[in-house]
């Protein structure tokens, strides 16, 4: 595929606001996980909570979208010039030529949970009913209104691959000439459905998660938001390039990956093929790496089957927690940081390498210039997406 210019990108996670905060924490190996301190959600676990969302205010024109998820979306849009760059693209190309494609797994369901807890004669309280947050597409609609874009607007909800798949959707729209630019991204926030739902699946660890550690016993949940602006113009002032994408649906099980990682391998191979590069040219791979026993083992085997031993691959969920529908954009930002700064993160909290995992999985940070970086995002039901990014 023809590479697409990435002209702005950012993320907000438990590590802080914007690219500089993410980069600094990765470089210093300083994580953002804390013991669960969410009000009214007692569960013995560690979370990646974003500070200050309770006090974040939306503009008056967007007040009908007030929720934890939309507050985080608004904060993420304001980092690293993303909102300004998107509005400039709207002015340059025309509002109808700019798409909004965002991913989430639960959207603003936390606000809906609160409304159900306060039912009045079987109905939402008037204040809750007045909010425009009780649908999965509330995120996409909010971002569309915030940016002024009037092109195709889509909210993708394919679990943990959601905000990686939006890059692939954008690439297809741009290639078809439907739009000239696309704002992609994703936002997911912590709530009861997330914490207790994953705990019911016996996937949540009581300790900080340890991706690819021989003694890993589950994930740590987090929240995050992030965005990137893609443009078709090859003369655009690119910070990096989207070089390729690969998608697959192995449909093996609702929540367990295919035991041979066939879908994961197919997504990675297709991303490399679209980028037109050999696996040996990839300098860094951000793994999905949730720290659950099944996921990490399957992914490591799939990576070992495709990539040479010299690849530096790691999971950064020990820093941020698993941010679910936002994981694709957050970890793409990490890959873009690796391209721009040559800072290749290792794995936080993990100490004992799993002998079943290949030599590609690295616990320690490294610093070296690279030309290509990849990101894996694998969701429930076998929804897989891999992305290849190239240095500007």
C-alpha positions in Angstrom: 0.0 0.0 0.0 1.0 3.6 -0.5 2.2 5.0 2.9 0.0 7.5 4.7 1.3 10.5 6.5 0.8 10.7 10.2 0.8 14.4 10.9 -0.2 14.5 14.6 -0.5 12.0 17.4 -0.9 11.8 21.1 -2.1 9.8 24.1 -3.2 10.2 27.7 -2.7 7.3 30.0 -1.9 6.6 33.7 1.6 7.8 32.8 0.3 11.4 32.1 -0.8 13.7 29.3 0.8 13.7 25.9 3.7 12.1 24.1 6.4 13.6 26.3 4.8 12.1 29.5 4.6 8.6 27.8 8.2 8.8 26.5 9.6 10.0 29.8 7.9 7.2 31.8 9.0 4.5 29.4 12.6 5.8 29.4 12.7 6.0 33.2 10.9 2.6 33.6 8.3 4.3 35.8 4.9 2.7 35.7 1.5 4.1 36.3 -0.3 1.2 38.0 -1.8 1.7 41.5 -3.9 -0.3 43.8 -7.6 -0.1 42.8 -8.9 3.1 44.4 -12.1 3.6 42.3 -15.0 4.7 44.4 -17.6 2.1 44.9 -15.8 -0.6 42.9 -14.1 -2.8 45.5 -11.8 -5.3 43.8 -8.3 -6.4 44.9 -6.3 -5.5 41.8 -4.0 -2.9 40.3 -5.3 -0.3 37.8 -3.9 2.3 35.4 -6.2 5.2 36.4 -5.9 8.6 34.7 -5.5 11.4 37.3 -8.0 14.2 37.5 -10.8 13.0 35.2 -13.3 13.7 38.0 -12.5 17.4 37.8 -12.2 17.7 34.0 -14.9 19.8 32.4 -16.3 19.7 28.9 -17.0 22.8 26.9 -20.5 24.1 27.3 -21.4 23.1 23.7 -20.5 19.5 24.5 -21.9 19.3 28.0 -24.6 16.8 26.9 -21.8 14.2 26.5 -20.5 14.5 30.1 -19.1 11.2 31.2 -15.7 9.8 32.3 -15.1 8.5 28.8 -15.8 11.8 27.0 -13.8 13.8 29.6 -10.8 11.6 28.7 -11.5 12.0 25.0 -11.6 15.8 25.3 -8.3 15.8 27.3 -6.6 13.5 24.7 -7.7 15.7 21.8 -6.0 18.7 23.4 -2.6 17.1 23.6 0.3 17.6 21.2 -1.7 19.8 18.8 -4.1 17.0 17.7 -7.3 19.1 17.8 -5.6 22.0 16.1 -4.2 19.8 13.3 -7.6 18.2 12.8 -9.4 21.5 12.6 -6.7 22.7 10.2 -7.3 19.7 8.0 -11.1 20.5 8.0 -10.3 24.0 6.9 -7.8 22.8 4.2 -9.8 19.9 2.7 -13.3 20.7 3.6 -15.3 19.2 6.5 -16.9 16.5 4.4 -13.4 15.3 3.3 -12.2 14.5 6.9 -13.3 11.2 8.5 -13.6 10.4 12.2 -12.8 6.7 13.1 -12.6 5.8 16.8 -12.4 2.6 18.8 -13.8 1.7 22.2 -15.0 -1.5 24.0 -17.4 -0.1 26.5 -17.8 3.6 25.5 -19.5 5.6 28.2 -21.2 2.6 29.9 -20.0 3.8 33.3 -22.5 6.6 33.1 -25.2 4.2 32.1 -24.3 2.0 35.1 -24.9 5.0 37.4 -28.2 5.8 35.7 -29.5 2.2 36.3 -28.4 2.4 39.9 -30.6 5.5 40.4 -33.8 4.4 38.5 -36.9 6.4 39.3 -40.1 4.4 38.8 -38.1 2.2 36.3 -36.7 5.2 34.4 -33.4 6.9 34.2 -33.3 10.1 36.4 -34.0 13.2 34.2 -30.3 14.4 34.4 -29.0 11.0 33.2 -31.6 10.6 30.6 -30.7 14.0 29.1 -27.1 12.9 28.5 -26.2 11.7 25.0 -23.9 9.0 26.2 -26.0 5.8 26.4 -24.9 4.3 23.0 -21.6 2.8 21.8 -21.4 5.5 19.1 -21.5 8.3 21.6 -17.7 8.5 21.4 -17.6 8.9 17.6 -20.4 11.5 17.6 -18.6 13.5 20.4 -15.3 13.6 18.5 -17.1 14.6 15.3 -18.7 17.6 17.0 -15.5 18.5 18.8 -13.4 18.7 15.6 -15.9 19.9 13.1 -15.2 17.0 10.7 -18.3 15.9 8.6 -16.9 13.0 6.6 -17.6 9.3 7.4 -17.9 8.8 11.2 -17.6 5.4 12.7 -17.1 3.9 16.2 -15.5 0.5 16.0 -16.1 -1.9 18.9 -14.1 -5.1 18.4 -12.9 -5.3 22.0 -9.1 -4.8 22.4 -8.3 -4.4 18.7 -10.8 -1.6 18.3 -8.4 1.4 18.1 -5.9 -0.5 15.9 -8.5 -1.5 13.3 -9.5 2.2 12.8 -6.1 2.7 11.1 -7.1 0.0 8.6 -10.5 1.5 8.0 -8.8 4.9 7.5 -6.4 3.5 5.0 -9.2 2.0 2.9 -11.2 5.3 2.9 -8.1 7.3 1.9 -7.1 4.8 -0.8 -10.6 4.9 -2.3 -10.5 8.7 -2.4 -13.5 9.1 -0.1 -11.6 11.4 2.2 -8.3 13.3 2.3 -7.7 13.0 6.0 -8.9 10.8 8.9 -8.7 11.3 12.6 -8.3 7.9 14.2 -8.1 6.9 17.8 -9.8 5.4 20.8 -10.9 5.9 24.3 -11.9 3.5 27.1 -12.4 4.2 30.8 -12.6 2.1 33.9 -16.0 1.2 35.3 -17.8 -1.7 37.0 -18.5 -3.6 33.8 -14.8 -3.6 33.0 -13.4 -4.5 36.4 -16.0 -7.1 37.4 -16.5 -8.4 33.9 -12.8 -9.3 33.4 -12.7 -10.6 37.0 -15.6 -12.9 36.3 -13.5 -14.4 33.4 -10.7 -15.0 36.0 -8.3 -12.8 34.0 -7.5 -10.1 36.6 -4.4 -10.4 38.7 -4.3 -9.2 42.3 -0.8 -7.9 41.7 0.7 -5.6 39.0 0.6 -7.5 35.7 3.8 -9.3 34.5 3.7 -9.8 30.8 5.6 -12.8 29.5 6.9 -13.7 33.0 7.0 -17.4 33.8 4.8 -16.7 36.8 2.2 -14.3 35.2 -1.3 -14.8 36.4 -3.5 -12.2 34.8 -3.9 -8.6 33.6 -4.1 -5.2 35.2 -6.8 -3.0 33.7 -6.3 0.6 32.7 -7.9 3.5 31.0 -6.6 5.8 28.2 -7.4 7.9 25.2 -5.4 8.8 22.1 -5.6 10.0 18.5 -3.6 10.3 15.3 -4.3 12.3 12.2 -3.7 10.4 8.9 -3.4 12.3 5.5 -3.2 11.1 1.9 -1.1 14.0 0.8 2.5 12.6 0.3 3.8 16.2 0.7 2.3 16.5 4.1 4.7 17.3 7.0 4.7 13.7 8.3 5.9 12.8 11.8 5.8 9.1 10.7 4.1 6.9 8.1 1.5 4.2 8.3 3.1 1.7 6.0 0.9 -1.4 6.3 -1.9 -3.1 8.2 -3.1 -6.7 8.6 -6.5 -7.9 9.9 -7.9 -11.4 10.7 -10.7 -13.0 12.5 -9.9 -16.5 13.7 -13.2 -17.0 15.5 -11.7 -19.8 17.6 -13.4 -18.8 21.0 -15.2 -15.9 22.6 -12.3 -15.0 24.9 -9.4 -17.4 24.2 -6.9 -17.0 21.4 -6.4 -19.7 18.7 -3.9 -22.2 20.4 -1.6 -22.1 17.4 -2.0 -18.3 16.9 -3.1 -18.7 13.3 -5.1 -15.4 13.2 -2.3 -13.5 14.9 0.3 -14.8 12.4 -2.0 -14.0 9.5 -2.5 -10.4 10.7 1.2 -9.8 11.2 2.1 -11.4 7.8 -0.5 -9.3 6.0 0.8 -6.1 7.6 4.3 -6.9 6.5 3.2 -7.7 3.0 1.2 -4.5 2.7 4.2 -2.5 3.9 6.4 -4.4 1.4 9.1 -5.3 3.9 10.6 -8.4 5.2 10.2 -9.3 8.9 13.9 -8.7 9.5 13.5 -5.0 8.8 11.2 -4.4 11.8 13.2 -2.9 14.7 10.5 -2.9 17.4 7.3 -4.8 17.9 4.8 -3.7 20.6 3.1 -7.0 21.6 -0.5 -7.3 22.7 1.0 -9.0 25.8 -1.8 -8.9 28.3 0.0 -11.1 30.9 -2.6 -13.8 30.9 -1.1 -17.3 30.6 -2.8 -18.2 27.3 -2.4 -14.9 25.4 1.3 -14.4 26.0 2.3 -17.9 25.1 0.3 -18.0 21.9 1.5 -14.6 20.8 5.2 -15.3 21.6 5.0 -18.5 19.5 3.4 -16.7 16.6 6.1 -14.0 16.7 8.9 -16.6 16.9 7.6 -18.2 13.8 7.7 -15.0 11.8 10.6 -12.9 13.1 14.3 -13.4 13.6 15.8 -13.7 17.0 17.2 -10.2 16.9 13.9 -8.5 17.0 13.2 -6.3 20.1 9.6 -7.1 21.1 7.9 -6.1 24.3 4.5 -5.4 26.0 4.1 -2.0 27.7 1.0 -3.0 29.6 3.0 -3.1 32.8 3.2 0.7 32.5 -0.3 1.5 31.6 -2.4 -1.5 32.3 -4.6 -3.1 29.6 -6.5 -0.1 28.2 -8.9 -2.4 26.2 -10.4 -0.5 23.3 -7.8 2.2 23.6 -4.9 -0.3 23.6 -4.4 -0.1 19.8 -3.9 3.7 19.7 -1.9 3.9 22.9 0.5 1.2 21.9 0.7 2.6 18.4 1.9 5.9 20.0 4.5 3.8 21.8 5.7 2.4 18.5 5.8 5.9 17.0 7.9 7.1 20.0 10.3 4.2 19.4 10.6 5.3 15.7 11.1 9.0 16.6 13.4 8.7 19.6 15.0 5.3 19.2 13.8 4.4 22.7 12.7 0.7 22.7 10.8 -0.2 25.9 11.2 -3.5 27.5 8.7 -5.0 30.0 7.9 -3.6 33.4 7.4 -5.8 36.5 8.5 -9.0 34.8 11.6 -10.8 36.2 11.6 -14.4 35.2 11.5 -15.1 31.4 9.1 -17.8 30.3 11.3 -20.4 28.6 8.4 -21.2 26.2 8.7 -17.7 24.8 11.2 -16.9 22.1 14.3 -14.6 22.2 12.4 -11.8 20.6 10.7 -10.9 23.9 12.9 -8.4 25.8 12.5 -7.4 29.4 15.1 -4.6 29.3 14.9 -1.3 27.5 17.2 -0.6 24.5 18.2 2.5 22.6 18.9 2.3 18.9 17.7 3.9 15.7 15.1 1.9 13.8 13.2 2.4 10.5 10.1 0.3 11.1 8.0 -0.5 14.2 4.9 -2.7 14.6 2.0 -2.9 17.0 -0.2 -5.9 17.7 -3.8 -5.6 19.0 -5.8 -8.8 19.5 -9.4 -8.8 20.7 -12.0 -11.2 22.0 -13.5 -13.5 19.4 -10.2 -13.6 17.5 -10.3 -10.0 16.2 -6.7 -9.4 15.3 -5.0 -6.3 13.9 -1.3 -5.6 13.3 0.1 -2.2 12.1 3.5 -1.3 10.5 4.8 2.2 11.0 7.8 3.8 9.1 10.1 6.5 10.3 9.5 9.9 8.6 
